[in-house]
Amino acid sequence: MFRLITLFLFLLSTALYAQDKPENCRVNDIRLMGNVRIVNTAPDLRVYISSSETFNSLEVEIVDVIPSICGQWRIIDRGEDFAIKIIDDPALADLIITIRDTREGKAFLKKHPPNQ
């Protein structure tokens, strides 16, 4: 009986972890590329910025051109494809991201430092 319960818990935890990684570059039916606006209220996604990449994080590249692949975000003030709110608690986040080490990424991290 102990083995059966252990196996069930293992399979359940594996299934829950598998849901954390964005599939098909979408979360909550939002495509994770494009023009992004950072807001304080009414976001489409709540985002936690991690200082290290984890199994369930999306590596985001901040760009200043039209985003063309999954994970490329251009930060804008209006005309966004989706809006995010940066939060401090990963448990409440819709998405956990890490920022790719580029010139634009470094500038973004100066304004929005990751949580340790």
ZAMARGU-4260 file (C-alpha; in steps of 0.2 Angstrom, whole numbers, plus 5000, padded with zeros to 4 digits):
<rodrens>
0) 5000/5000/5000 | 5014/5012/5004 | 5022/5009/4987 | 5005/5013/4979 | 5003/5029/4988
5) 5021/5034/4984 | 5019/5030/4966 | 5003/5040/4965 | 5011/5055/4974 | 5026/5054/4962
10) 5015/5054/4947 | 5004/5068/4953 | 5019/5079/4957 | 5026/5075/4940 | 5010/5080/4931
15) 5009/5097/4941 | 5027/5101/4937 | 5024/5098/4919 | 5010/5111/4919 | 5022/5125/4925
20) 5032/5125/4909 | 5024/5136/4895 | 5018/5124/4881 | 5017/5130/4863 | 5024/5147/4869
25) 5007/5151/4878 | 5001/5154/4895 | 4982/5158/4899 | 4980/5158/4880 | 4992/5172/4878
30) 5006/5170/4865 | 5023/5174/4874 | 5031/5185/4861 | 5027/5202/4855 | 5025/5220/4862
35) 5023/5220/4881 | 5018/5233/4893 | 5022/5233/4911 | 5007/5238/4922 | 5002/5239/4941
40) 4984/5235/4939 | 4974/5223/4927 | 4988/5213/4920 | 4986/5199/4907 | 5000/5189/4916
45) 5008/5190/4933 | 5027/5188/4931 | 5040/5183/4943 | 5058/5187/4937 | 5071/5174/4943
50) 5089/5177/4944 | 5093/5159/4939 | 5085/5148/4926 | 5074/5134/4933 | 5065/5120/4924
55) 5049/5130/4923 | 5055/5147/4918 | 5055/5155/4901 | 5070/5164/4895 | 5065/5181/4889
60) 5075/5191/4877 | 5071/5210/4878 | 5073/5217/4860 | 5070/5234/4852 | 5064/5227/4835
65) 5048/5217/4831 | 5048/5201/4841 | 5048/5186/4829 | 5051/5171/4841 | 5044/5164/4857
70) 5052/5173/4872 | 5056/5189/4863 | 5048/5204/4871 | 5048/5222/4866 | 5044/5233/4881
75) 5032/5247/4875 | 5020/5260/4883 | 5005/5257/4872 | 4999/5246/4858 | 5004/5230/4868
80) 5000/5212/4863 | 4999/5209/4882 | 5002/5217/4899 | 5012/5210/4913 | 5013/5214/4932
85) 5030/5210/4940 | 5027/5202/4957 | 5038/5196/4971 | 5031/5179/4975 | 5034/5165/4962
90) 5019/5155/4970 | 5007/5169/4964 | 5015/5170/4946 | 5007/5165/4930 | 5024/5164/4923
95) 5042/5163/4929 | 5055/5171/4918 | 5074/5174/4917 | 5081/5188/4906 | 5093/5184/4893
100) 5110/5193/4895 | 5109/5206/4881 | 5111/5225/4881 | 5093/5227/4882 | 5091/5214/4895
105) 5104/5222/4906 | 5094/5239/4905 | 5078/5230/4909 | 5086/5222/4924 | 5092/5238/4931
110) 5074/5245/4931 | 5067/5228/4937 | 5080/5218/4947 | 5076/5199/4949 | 5072/5192/4966
115) 5085/5181/4974
</rodrens>
